[in-house]
Amino acid sequence: MSIQVGETLPQFTVYRMAQGGPVSESFDSLFANQKVVLFAVPGAFTPTCSQSHLPGFVVNADRIKALGVDRICCLSVNDAFVMDAWGQAHNAEAIDMLADGNADFVTALGLEMDVRQRGMGIRSKRFALMADNGVVTWLAVEEPGQFEKSSAEAVLEALEQ
């Protein structure tokens, strides 16, 4: 069963790129006393993720933050080097590009998917959530191959309600 609205995000460490290389970041430091939008993609540089999902958040980052969001995070089961390169390729300066290289966090959320038969290992389902001080206040999980509910536009619509 996956995480639900009203539940607290589990405590895990993810990685992001900093000067000099990857650094660990605890979810406490990412979510404590903040309103955060976290969206997750199956893989950096994959078609839907690169053509639609990440670009939608890049284009709408200012609008999302203007509605009271402190931080926007993109998460994928990739390493910090890949996430950094992908963020740079899409001018994602306003978005924290987070790596869950072993799929530990998405597995703890119950939002992992097994795509080993396609040579991709364990990945994240495509989803977006909002959390206030680490408590999930909104969650949208896509069916495999879909991209509708977790877009930046869907997040904006939820924020505007």
N, C-alpha and C positions, 0 to 999 in steps of 0.2 A: 504494500500500500504506500502511496506517495504522501508527501507532506501535504497538509491541508491549511486552509485559511484559519487563522487563530493560533496556529502552532508556532513555536520558536524554532528558528533555524538551528541546526546542529552546529556544534563548535568544531570547525575544521580549519586546516591551513591550506591556502592556495598560494600560487606564485605569480609574481608580476615582474616585469623588467624594470630595473633601476640603473643608474649609472654604475658601471662595473659588473653588471650581470644580474641574474635572477635573485630576488629576495622573497622570503616567505611573508605572508600576510595572514593574520588570523581573522576569522570572521567577526570576532569581537571588535577588532579595530576598524573593520569595514562598516559594520552595522550599528555599533553602539551610539545611541543618542542621535541617530540620523534616519531620515526617510530615504530609502534606497530603492531604485529600480534595478533588478538583476535580470538580464536575459541570457539564455544559454542556447548554444547552437551545436549541431552535431559535429561540425569541424570547420576550422579556419580554412579559407581559400576554397571551400566547396561552393557549388553554383548558387543555390538559394541564399546561403549565408553571406556570400560575397556580393551578390547582385541586388539583394533586397533587404535581408534582415539587418545586418550591421549598417549599411548606408541609411536606412530609415531612421536609426537612432542618431547617426552622425548629423543628418539634416535637421532632426527635431530636438536635439539635445537642449538648446536654449529654451524652447517652448516647454519641454518637460521640466526643466529646472525652475522655470518661472512659475510653475504650478506647485512649488513647494518641495521638490525633490532635491536632496542634498548631493546625491551621488548616483551616477549611472554606471553599472558594471556589466561587462560582457564576459561570459564564462564559456570555455570549451575544454574538451578533453584533448588538449594539445600541450606542448611545453611552452614555457615563458618566452623563448626565443621566437617561436612561431607566432604566438599571440602578439608579441611586440611588432614583428614584421608585418603582420596582417593589419594591425592598427595603424601603422605608419602608411601602408599602402592605401588606406581609406581615410587618412587625415582624421583619425579618431581621438584627437587630443582631449576632448571633453569626456571621454569614456575610459574607465579603468579596465584594461584588458587583462583578464585573470585566467590562469592556467590551472586546470585540475587534471594534470597529466596521468594520474593513475585511476581517474574516475571515482576517487574516494568520496568526494562531496556529493556528486550526483547520485551515487549509489546510496549514500546515507539518506538522501531525499526521496529515494525510490523512483528517481527519474532517469535512470540509466536505460540504455537499450543495447542489446547484443547484436552487433552486425559483423561478427567474425566470419560468417558465411560469405560476406562480400569483401573480406580482407581488411576490415576497418576496426576490428576489436570491439571493445566496450566503449560506447560513446554516450553523450547526453542526448536525451530527447530534446526537441525544440520546445522551449517554454520561456515565459516571462513571469516575474513576480514582483510585487511591491512589498516591502517590509518596513515597519516602523519600529525602530530600536530592536531589530532582530525578529520581530513577530510578523508573520506573513499576513498581509491585509488584503491581497488580491493575487490570484494565481490563474494562469492560462497555459494549459499544456496541449500541444498539437498532437494529432494523430500522425503516424509515420507518413512522410511524404507531403504533409500539409503545411501551409503557412498562411494563417488567417488571424488566429486569436492572440498571437504573441508579438505582433508587429508594434512598431513605435506608434502607429496610428491607433491601435487598440489600447495601448497604454495611455495615450493622450485622452482617448474617450473615457476610460475608467477614471482618470484623474479629474476630468471635467464634470463628473457626476456628483 
